[in-house]
């Protein structure tokens, strides 16, 4: 079991991190979140054998 964090916020979405460019990655957020401050928390260990 990982660490536990308590964060106060307005909404939460679950998304998968997708590869982006050569060596980067990104997660999309809802369009109405543009300009908002967000926090990103990894909840699982990446699977290096996942070729999606």
mmCIF file as Biopython writes it, N, C-alpha, C and O atoms, coordinates in Angstrom:
data_model
#
loop_
_atom_site.group_PDB
_atom_site.id
_atom_site.type_symbol
_atom_site.label_atom_id
_atom_site.label_alt_id
_atom_site.label_comp_id
_atom_site.label_asym_id
_atom_site.label_entity_id
_atom_site.label_seq_id
_atom_site.pdbx_PDB_ins_code
_atom_site.Cartn_x
_atom_site.Cartn_y
_atom_site.Cartn_z
_atom_site.occupancy
_atom_site.B_iso_or_equiv
_atom_site.auth_seq_id
_atom_site.auth_asym_id
_atom_site.pdbx_PDB_model_num
ATOM 1   N N  . UNK A ? 1  ? 0.848   -1.180 0.000   1.0 0.0 1  A 1 
ATOM 2   C CA . UNK A ? 1  ? 0.000   0.000  0.000   1.0 0.0 1  A 1 
ATOM 3   C C  . UNK A ? 1  ? 0.889   1.238  0.000   1.0 0.0 1  A 1 
ATOM 4   O O  . UNK A ? 1  ? 1.910   1.285  0.686   1.0 0.0 1  A 1 
ATOM 5   N N  . UNK A ? 2  ? 0.486   2.236  -0.778  1.0 0.0 2  A 1 
ATOM 6   C CA . UNK A ? 2  ? 1.269   3.456  -0.897  1.0 0.0 2  A 1 
ATOM 7   C C  . UNK A ? 2  ? 0.989   4.437  0.221   1.0 0.0 2  A 1 
ATOM 8   O O  . UNK A ? 2  ? 0.230   4.163  1.150   1.0 0.0 2  A 1 
ATOM 9   N N  . UNK A ? 3  ? 1.624   5.585  0.100   1.0 0.0 3  A 1 
ATOM 10  C CA . UNK A ? 3  ? 1.387   6.667  1.055   1.0 0.0 3  A 1 
ATOM 11  C C  . UNK A ? 3  ? -0.046  7.170  0.928   1.0 0.0 3  A 1 
ATOM 12  O O  . UNK A ? 3  ? -0.690  6.988  -0.106  1.0 0.0 3  A 1 
ATOM 13  N N  . UNK A ? 4  ? -0.533  7.797  1.981   1.0 0.0 4  A 1 
ATOM 14  C CA . UNK A ? 4  ? -1.870  8.372  1.955   1.0 0.0 4  A 1 
ATOM 15  C C  . UNK A ? 4  ? -1.742  9.888  2.070   1.0 0.0 4  A 1 
ATOM 16  O O  . UNK A ? 4  ? -1.006  10.401 2.913   1.0 0.0 4  A 1 
ATOM 17  N N  . UNK A ? 5  ? -2.477  10.599 1.201   1.0 0.0 5  A 1 
ATOM 18  C CA . UNK A ? 5  ? -2.453  12.055 1.183   1.0 0.0 5  A 1 
ATOM 19  C C  . UNK A ? 5  ? -3.884  12.565 1.274   1.0 0.0 5  A 1 
ATOM 20  O O  . UNK A ? 5  ? -4.807  11.946 0.744   1.0 0.0 5  A 1 
ATOM 21  N N  . UNK A ? 6  ? -4.059  13.671 1.934   1.0 0.0 6  A 1 
ATOM 22  C CA . UNK A ? 6  ? -5.363  14.305 2.002   1.0 0.0 6  A 1 
ATOM 23  C C  . UNK A ? 6  ? -5.257  15.647 1.278   1.0 0.0 6  A 1 
ATOM 24  O O  . UNK A ? 6  ? -4.431  16.491 1.627   1.0 0.0 6  A 1 
ATOM 25  N N  . UNK A ? 7  ? -6.109  15.830 0.262   1.0 0.0 7  A 1 
ATOM 26  C CA . UNK A ? 7  ? -6.078  17.032 -0.558  1.0 0.0 7  A 1 
ATOM 27  C C  . UNK A ? 7  ? -7.488  17.604 -0.616  1.0 0.0 7  A 1 
ATOM 28  O O  . UNK A ? 7  ? -8.440  16.890 -0.930  1.0 0.0 7  A 1 
ATOM 29  N N  . UNK A ? 8  ? -7.619  18.879 -0.317  1.0 0.0 8  A 1 
ATOM 30  C CA . UNK A ? 8  ? -8.920  19.525 -0.470  1.0 0.0 8  A 1 
ATOM 31  C C  . UNK A ? 8  ? -9.045  20.026 -1.896  1.0 0.0 8  A 1 
ATOM 32  O O  . UNK A ? 8  ? -8.102  20.600 -2.442  1.0 0.0 8  A 1 
ATOM 33  N N  . UNK A ? 9  ? -10.209 19.812 -2.503  1.0 0.0 9  A 1 
ATOM 34  C CA . UNK A ? 9  ? -10.383 20.242 -3.876  1.0 0.0 9  A 1 
ATOM 35  C C  . UNK A ? 9  ? -11.842 20.344 -4.262  1.0 0.0 9  A 1 
ATOM 36  O O  . UNK A ? 9  ? -12.733 20.233 -3.420  1.0 0.0 9  A 1 
ATOM 37  N N  . UNK A ? 10 ? -12.073 20.556 -5.535  1.0 0.0 10 A 1 
ATOM 38  C CA . UNK A ? 10 ? -13.404 20.769 -6.078  1.0 0.0 10 A 1 
ATOM 39  C C  . UNK A ? 10 ? -13.950 19.543 -6.814  1.0 0.0 10 A 1 
ATOM 40  O O  . UNK A ? 10 ? -15.117 19.193 -6.642  1.0 0.0 10 A 1 
ATOM 41  N N  . UNK A ? 11 ? -13.122 18.890 -7.628  1.0 0.0 11 A 1 
ATOM 42  C CA . UNK A ? 11 ? -13.535 17.748 -8.442  1.0 0.0 11 A 1 
ATOM 43  C C  . UNK A ? 11 ? -12.364 16.786 -8.582  1.0 0.0 11 A 1 
ATOM 44  O O  . UNK A ? 11 ? -11.217 17.145 -8.316  1.0 0.0 11 A 1 
ATOM 45  N N  . UNK A ? 12 ? -12.663 15.566 -9.000  1.0 0.0 12 A 1 
ATOM 46  C CA . UNK A ? 12 ? -11.612 14.607 -9.303  1.0 0.0 12 A 1 
ATOM 47  C C  . UNK A ? 12 ? -12.003 13.834 -10.559 1.0 0.0 12 A 1 
ATOM 48  O O  . UNK A ? 12 ? -13.171 13.494 -10.751 1.0 0.0 12 A 1 
ATOM 49  N N  . UNK A ? 13 ? -11.031 13.563 -11.401 1.0 0.0 13 A 1 
ATOM 50  C CA . UNK A ? 13 ? -11.230 12.701 -12.567 1.0 0.0 13 A 1 
ATOM 51  C C  . UNK A ? 13 ? -10.119 11.663 -12.554 1.0 0.0 13 A 1 
ATOM 52  O O  . UNK A ? 13 ? -9.026  11.923 -12.051 1.0 0.0 13 A 1 
ATOM 53  N N  . UNK A ? 14 ? -10.395 10.495 -13.103 1.0 0.0 14 A 1 
ATOM 54  C CA . UNK A ? 14 ? -9.368  9.462  -13.251 1.0 0.0 14 A 1 
ATOM 55  C C  . UNK A ? 14 ? -9.051  9.335  -14.723 1.0 0.0 14 A 1 
ATOM 56  O O  . UNK A ? 14 ? -9.949  9.176  -15.550 1.0 0.0 14 A 1 
ATOM 57  N N  . UNK A ? 15 ? -7.772  9.404  -15.050 1.0 0.0 15 A 1 
ATOM 58  C CA . UNK A ? 15 ? -7.330  9.312  -16.436 1.0 0.0 15 A 1 
ATOM 59  C C  . UNK A ? 15 ? -6.065  8.472  -16.499 1.0 0.0 15 A 1 
ATOM 60  O O  . UNK A ? 15 ? -5.349  8.333  -15.508 1.0 0.0 15 A 1 
ATOM 61  N N  . UNK A ? 16 ? -5.795  7.914  -17.676 1.0 0.0 16 A 1 
ATOM 62  C CA . UNK A ? 16 ? -4.557  7.180  -17.915 1.0 0.0 16 A 1 
ATOM 63  C C  . UNK A ? 16 ? -3.536  8.130  -18.538 1.0 0.0 16 A 1 
ATOM 64  O O  . UNK A ? 16 ? -3.878  8.925  -19.413 1.0 0.0 16 A 1 
ATOM 65  N N  . UNK A ? 17 ? -2.299  8.047  -18.092 1.0 0.0 17 A 1 
ATOM 66  C CA . UNK A ? 17 ? -1.225  8.850  -18.669 1.0 0.0 17 A 1 
ATOM 67  C C  . UNK A ? 17 ? -0.868  8.241  -20.031 1.0 0.0 17 A 1 
ATOM 68  O O  . UNK A ? 17 ? -0.633  7.038  -20.144 1.0 0.0 17 A 1 
ATOM 69  N N  . UNK A ? 18 ? -0.832  9.090  -21.056 1.0 0.0 18 A 1 
ATOM 70  C CA . UNK A ? 18 ? -0.543  8.643  -22.423 1.0 0.0 18 A 1 
ATOM 71  C C  . UNK A ? 18 ? 0.816   9.167  -22.860 1.0 0.0 18 A 1 
ATOM 72  O O  . UNK A ? 18 ? 1.231   10.249 -22.445 1.0 0.0 18 A 1 
ATOM 73  N N  . UNK A ? 19 ? 1.521   8.392  -23.709 1.0 0.0 19 A 1 
ATOM 74  C CA . UNK A ? 19 ? 2.804   8.881  -24.229 1.0 0.0 19 A 1 
ATOM 75  C C  . UNK A ? 19 ? 2.593   10.127 -25.086 1.0 0.0 19 A 1 
ATOM 76  O O  . UNK A ? 19 ? 1.549   10.293 -25.718 1.0 0.0 19 A 1 
ATOM 77  N N  . UNK A ? 20 ? 3.601   10.997 -25.096 1.0 0.0 20 A 1 
ATOM 78  C CA . UNK A ? 20 ? 3.519   12.237 -25.843 1.0 0.0 20 A 1 
ATOM 79  C C  . UNK A ? 20 ? 4.897   12.603 -26.358 1.0 0.0 20 A 1 
ATOM 80  O O  . UNK A ? 20 ? 5.826   12.792 -25.572 1.0 0.0 20 A 1 
ATOM 81  N N  . UNK A ? 21 ? 5.036   12.705 -27.664 1.0 0.0 21 A 1 
ATOM 82  C CA . UNK A ? 21 ? 6.322   13.073 -28.243 1.0 0.0 21 A 1 
ATOM 83  C C  . UNK A ? 21 ? 7.377   12.004 -28.018 1.0 0.0 21 A 1 
ATOM 84  O O  . UNK A ? 21 ? 7.069   10.813 -27.991 1.0 0.0 21 A 1 
ATOM 85  N N  . UNK A ? 22 ? 8.629   12.436 -27.857 1.0 0.0 22 A 1 
ATOM 86  C CA . UNK A ? 22 ? 9.728   11.486 -27.674 1.0 0.0 22 A 1 
ATOM 87  C C  . UNK A ? 22 ? 10.206  11.502 -26.230 1.0 0.0 22 A 1 
ATOM 88  O O  . UNK A ? 22 ? 11.171  12.186 -25.889 1.0 0.0 22 A 1 
ATOM 89  N N  . UNK A ? 23 ? 9.518   10.740 -25.389 1.0 0.0 23 A 1 
ATOM 90  C CA . UNK A ? 23 ? 9.956   10.613 -24.002 1.0 0.0 23 A 1 
ATOM 91  C C  . UNK A ? 23 ? 9.085   11.320 -22.990 1.0 0.0 23 A 1 
ATOM 92  O O  . UNK A ? 23 ? 9.353   11.241 -21.791 1.0 0.0 23 A 1 
ATOM 93  N N  . UNK A ? 24 ? 8.060   12.003 -23.430 1.0 0.0 24 A 1 
ATOM 94  C CA . UNK A ? 24 ? 7.179   12.693 -22.493 1.0 0.0 24 A 1 
ATOM 95  C C  . UNK A ? 24 ? 5.859   11.956 -22.334 1.0 0.0 24 A 1 
ATOM 96  O O  . UNK A ? 24 ? 5.638   10.912 -22.947 1.0 0.0 24 A 1 
ATOM 97  N N  . UNK A ? 25 ? 4.996   12.504 -21.513 1.0 0.0 25 A 1 
ATOM 98  C CA . UNK A ? 25 ? 3.677   11.928 -21.296 1.0 0.0 25 A 1 
ATOM 99  C C  . UNK A ? 25 ? 2.719   13.046 -20.907 1.0 0.0 25 A 1 
ATOM 100 O O  . UNK A ? 25 ? 3.147   14.111 -20.461 1.0 0.0 25 A 1 
ATOM 101 N N  . UNK A ? 26 ? 1.416   12.799 -21.078 1.0 0.0 26 A 1 
ATOM 102 C CA . UNK A ? 26 ? 0.444   13.805 -20.667 1.0 0.0 26 A 1 
ATOM 103 C C  . UNK A ? 26 ? -0.846  13.163 -20.188 1.0 0.0 26 A 1 
ATOM 104 O O  . UNK A ? 26 ? -1.132  12.002 -20.481 1.0 0.0 26 A 1 
ATOM 105 N N  . UNK A ? 27 ? -1.606  13.934 -19.454 1.0 0.0 27 A 1 
ATOM 106 C CA . UNK A ? 27 ? -2.929  13.553 -18.975 1.0 0.0 27 A 1 
ATOM 107 C C  . UNK A ? 27 ? -3.861  14.695 -19.377 1.0 0.0 27 A 1 
ATOM 108 O O  . UNK A ? 27 ? -3.547  15.862 -19.141 1.0 0.0 27 A 1 
ATOM 109 N N  . UNK A ? 28 ? -4.994  14.372 -19.978 1.0 0.0 28 A 1 
ATOM 110 C CA . UNK A ? 28 ? -5.925  15.429 -20.358 1.0 0.0 28 A 1 
ATOM 111 C C  . UNK A ? 28 ? -6.836  15.767 -19.188 1.0 0.0 28 A 1 
ATOM 112 O O  . UNK A ? 28 ? -7.192  14.903 -18.387 1.0 0.0 28 A 1 
ATOM 113 N N  . UNK A ? 29 ? -7.201  17.019 -19.106 1.0 0.0 29 A 1 
ATOM 114 C CA . UNK A ? 29 ? -8.121  17.496 -18.078 1.0 0.0 29 A 1 
ATOM 115 C C  . UNK A ? 29 ? -9.333  18.107 -18.787 1.0 0.0 29 A 1 
ATOM 116 O O  . UNK A ? 29 ? -9.245  18.474 -19.959 1.0 0.0 29 A 1 
ATOM 117 N N  . UNK A ? 30 ? -10.453 18.217 -18.089 1.0 0.0 30 A 1 
ATOM 118 C CA . UNK A ? 30 ? -11.623 18.838 -18.699 1.0 0.0 30 A 1 
ATOM 119 C C  . UNK A ? 30 ? -11.326 20.270 -19.155 1.0 0.0 30 A 1 
ATOM 120 O O  . UNK A ? 30 ? -10.582 20.996 -18.495 1.0 0.0 30 A 1 
ATOM 121 N N  . UNK A ? 31 ? -11.907 20.665 -20.278 1.0 0.0 31 A 1 
ATOM 122 C CA . UNK A ? 31 ? -11.662 21.984 -20.850 1.0 0.0 31 A 1 
ATOM 123 C C  . UNK A ? 31 ? -12.006 23.109 -19.873 1.0 0.0 31 A 1 
ATOM 124 O O  . UNK A ? 31 ? -11.338 24.143 -19.855 1.0 0.0 31 A 1 
ATOM 125 N N  . UNK A ? 32 ? -13.048 22.908 -19.060 1.0 0.0 32 A 1 
ATOM 126 C CA . UNK A ? 32 ? -13.423 23.979 -18.124 1.0 0.0 32 A 1 
ATOM 127 C C  . UNK A ? 32 ? -12.442 24.118 -16.962 1.0 0.0 32 A 1 
ATOM 128 O O  . UNK A ? 32 ? -12.630 24.989 -16.113 1.0 0.0 32 A 1 
ATOM 129 N N  . UNK A ? 33 ? -11.406 23.289 -16.901 1.0 0.0 33 A 1 
ATOM 130 C CA . UNK A ? 33 ? -10.359 23.414 -15.886 1.0 0.0 33 A 1 
ATOM 131 C C  . UNK A ? 33 ? -9.221  24.317 -16.351 1.0 0.0 33 A 1 
ATOM 132 O O  . UNK A ? 33 ? -8.299  24.583 -15.580 1.0 0.0 33 A 1 
ATOM 133 N N  . UNK A ? 34 ? -9.265  24.791 -17.588 1.0 0.0 34 A 1 
ATOM 134 C CA . UNK A ? 34 ? -8.187  25.638 -18.111 1.0 0.0 34 A 1 
ATOM 135 C C  . UNK A ? 34 ? -8.002  26.845 -17.188 1.0 0.0 34 A 1 
ATOM 136 O O  . UNK A ? 34 ? -8.961  27.546 -16.867 1.0 0.0 34 A 1 
ATOM 137 N N  . UNK A ? 35 ? -6.767  27.072 -16.773 1.0 0.0 35 A 1 
ATOM 138 C CA . UNK A ? 35 ? -6.436  28.172 -15.884 1.0 0.0 35 A 1 
ATOM 139 C C  . UNK A ? 35 ? -6.486  27.819 -14.408 1.0 0.0 35 A 1 
ATOM 140 O O  . UNK A ? 35 ? -6.081  28.623 -13.569 1.0 0.0 35 A 1 
ATOM 141 N N  . UNK A ? 36 ? -6.979  26.621 -14.074 1.0 0.0 36 A 1 
ATOM 142 C CA . UNK A ? 36 ? -7.061  26.203 -12.676 1.0 0.0 36 A 1 
ATOM 143 C C  . UNK A ? 36 ? -5.748  25.571 -12.224 1.0 0.0 36 A 1 
ATOM 144 O O  . UNK A ? 36 ? -4.985  25.074 -13.052 1.0 0.0 36 A 1 
ATOM 145 N N  . UNK A ? 37 ? -5.479  25.585 -10.933 1.0 0.0 37 A 1 
ATOM 146 C CA . UNK A ? 37 ? -4.351  24.851 -10.360 1.0 0.0 37 A 1 
ATOM 147 C C  . UNK A ? 37 ? -4.819  23.416 -10.116 1.0 0.0 37 A 1 
ATOM 148 O O  . UNK A ? 37 ? -5.927  23.194 -9.629  1.0 0.0 37 A 1 
ATOM 149 N N  . UNK A ? 38 ? -3.971  22.446 -10.455 1.0 0.0 38 A 1 
ATOM 150 C CA . UNK A ? 38 ? -4.318  21.039 -10.259 1.0 0.0 38 A 1 
ATOM 151 C C  . UNK A ? 38 ? -3.153  20.311 -9.610  1.0 0.0 38 A 1 
ATOM 152 O O  . UNK A ? 38 ? -2.023  20.798 -9.618  1.0 0.0 38 A 1 
ATOM 153 N N  . UNK A ? 39 ? -3.434  19.147 -9.050  1.0 0.0 39 A 1 
ATOM 154 C CA . UNK A ? 39 ? -2.406  18.273 -8.501  1.0 0.0 39 A 1 
ATOM 155 C C  . UNK A ? 39 ? -2.575  16.911 -9.165  1.0 0.0 39 A 1 
ATOM 156 O O  . UNK A ? 39 ? -3.699  16.460 -9.385  1.0 0.0 39 A 1 
ATOM 157 N N  . UNK A ? 40 ? -1.475  16.264 -9.479  1.0 0.0 40 A 1 
ATOM 158 C CA . UNK A ? 40 ? -1.492  14.976 -10.148 1.0 0.0 40 A 1 
ATOM 159 C C  . UNK A ? 40 ? -0.871  13.952 -9.215  1.0 0.0 40 A 1 
ATOM 160 O O  . UNK A ? 40 ? 0.253   14.139 -8.749  1.0 0.0 40 A 1 
ATOM 161 N N  . UNK A ? 41 ? -1.601  12.859 -8.934  1.0 0.0 41 A 1 
ATOM 162 C CA . UNK A ? 41 ? -1.126  11.826 -8.012  1.0 0.0 41 A 1 
ATOM 163 C C  . UNK A ? 41 ? -1.097  10.492 -8.741  1.0 0.0 41 A 1 
ATOM 164 O O  . UNK A ? 41 ? -2.115  10.065 -9.286  1.0 0.0 41 A 1 
ATOM 165 N N  . UNK A ? 42 ? 0.067   9.820  -8.760  1.0 0.0 42 A 1 
ATOM 166 C CA . UNK A ? 42 ? 0.167   8.489  -9.357  1.0 0.0 42 A 1 
ATOM 167 C C  . UNK A ? 42 ? -0.375  7.477  -8.363  1.0 0.0 42 A 1 
ATOM 168 O O  . UNK A ? 42 ? 0.074   7.439  -7.217  1.0 0.0 42 A 1 
ATOM 169 N N  . UNK A ? 43 ? -1.336  6.652  -8.782  1.0 0.0 43 A 1 
ATOM 170 C CA . UNK A ? 43 ? -1.963  5.692  -7.875  1.0 0.0 43 A 1 
ATOM 171 C C  . UNK A ? 43 ? -1.567  4.246  -8.138  1.0 0.0 43 A 1 
ATOM 172 O O  . UNK A ? 43 ? -1.876  3.372  -7.328  1.0 0.0 43 A 1 
ATOM 173 N N  . UNK A ? 44 ? -0.883  3.968  -9.262  1.0 0.0 44 A 1 
ATOM 174 C CA . UNK A ? 44 ? -0.397  2.621  -9.554  1.0 0.0 44 A 1 
ATOM 175 C C  . UNK A ? 44 ? 1.024   2.703  -10.095 1.0 0.0 44 A 1 
ATOM 176 O O  . UNK A ? 44 ? 1.481   3.775  -10.491 1.0 0.0 44 A 1 
ATOM 177 N N  . UNK A ? 45 ? 1.713   1.588  -10.113 1.0 0.0 45 A 1 
ATOM 178 C CA . UNK A ? 45 ? 3.052   1.506  -10.692 1.0 0.0 45 A 1 
ATOM 179 C C  . UNK A ? 45 ? 2.916   1.316  -12.195 1.0 0.0 45 A 1 
ATOM 180 O O  . UNK A ? 45 ? 2.129   0.476  -12.629 1.0 0.0 45 A 1 
ATOM 181 N N  . UNK A ? 46 ? 3.659   2.071  -13.007 1.0 0.0 46 A 1 
ATOM 182 C CA . UNK A ? 46 ? 3.577   1.900  -14.464 1.0 0.0 46 A 1 
ATOM 183 C C  . UNK A ? 46 ? 3.966   0.486  -14.890 1.0 0.0 46 A 1 
ATOM 184 O O  . UNK A ? 46 ? 4.852   -0.125 -14.292 1.0 0.0 46 A 1 
ATOM 185 N N  . UNK A ? 47 ? 3.301   -0.032 -15.924 1.0 0.0 47 A 1 
ATOM 186 C CA . UNK A ? 47 ? 3.595   -1.355 -16.462 1.0 0.0 47 A 1 
ATOM 187 C C  . UNK A ? 47 ? 4.470   -1.191 -17.711 1.0 0.0 47 A 1 
ATOM 188 O O  . UNK A ? 47 ? 3.960   -0.802 -18.762 1.0 0.0 47 A 1 
ATOM 189 N N  . UNK A ? 48 ? 5.780   -1.479 -17.619 1.0 0.0 48 A 1 
ATOM 190 C CA . UNK A ? 48 ? 6.668   -1.266 -18.764 1.0 0.0 48 A 1 
ATOM 191 C C  . UNK A ? 48 ? 6.367   -2.196 -19.947 1.0 0.0 48 A 1 
ATOM 192 O O  . UNK A ? 48 ? 6.852   -1.955 -21.052 1.0 0.0 48 A 1 
ATOM 193 N N  . UNK A ? 49 ? 5.582   -3.242 -19.733 1.0 0.0 49 A 1 
ATOM 194 C CA . UNK A ? 49 ? 5.246   -4.171 -20.825 1.0 0.0 49 A 1 
ATOM 195 C C  . UNK A ? 49 ? 3.983   -3.755 -21.554 1.0 0.0 49 A 1 
ATOM 196 O O  . UNK A ? 49 ? 3.602   -4.396 -22.533 1.0 0.0 49 A 1 
ATOM 197 N N  . UNK A ? 50 ? 3.322   -2.695 -21.100 1.0 0.0 50 A 1 
ATOM 198 C CA . UNK A ? 50 ? 2.101   -2.209 -21.731 1.0 0.0 50 A 1 
ATOM 199 C C  . UNK A ? 50 ? 2.472   -1.424 -22.984 1.0 0.0 50 A 1 
ATOM 200 O O  . UNK A ? 50 ? 3.047   -0.340 -22.895 1.0 0.0 50 A 1 
ATOM 201 N N  . UNK A ? 51 ? 2.143   -1.971 -24.147 1.0 0.0 51 A 1 
ATOM 202 C CA . UNK A ? 51 ? 2.544   -1.363 -25.422 1.0 0.0 51 A 1 
ATOM 203 C C  . UNK A ? 51 ? 1.446   -0.536 -26.073 1.0 0.0 51 A 1 
ATOM 204 O O  . UNK A ? 51 ? 1.457   -0.383 -27.295 1.0 0.0 51 A 1 
ATOM 205 N N  . UNK A ? 52 ? 0.506   0.000  -25.320 1.0 0.0 52 A 1 
ATOM 206 C CA . UNK A ? 52 ? -0.583  0.795  -25.906 1.0 0.0 52 A 1 
ATOM 207 C C  . UNK A ? 52 ? -0.085  2.100  -26.413 1.0 0.0 52 A 1 
ATOM 208 O O  . UNK A ? 52 ? -0.863  2.896  -26.938 1.0 0.0 52 A 1 
#
